[in-house]
């Protein structure tokens, strides 16, 4: 979901999930950044998280 949020923007991603009435100022970066660049940026941010937060995110991501 985070990749889609950054790539497509908040409003488009939330609408695709059926979420309505939630404003989002997050722009999409499709056409500006390649998907691999977005994934690299997200990985860089994630590496700055404490280990317990990384484990928690892993448990959420792998549960889907």
Secondary structure as UniProt FT lines:
FT   HELIX           2..8
FT   HELIX           10..16
FT   TURN            17..18
FT   TURN            31..32
FT   HELIX           35..47
FT   HELIX           51..63
//
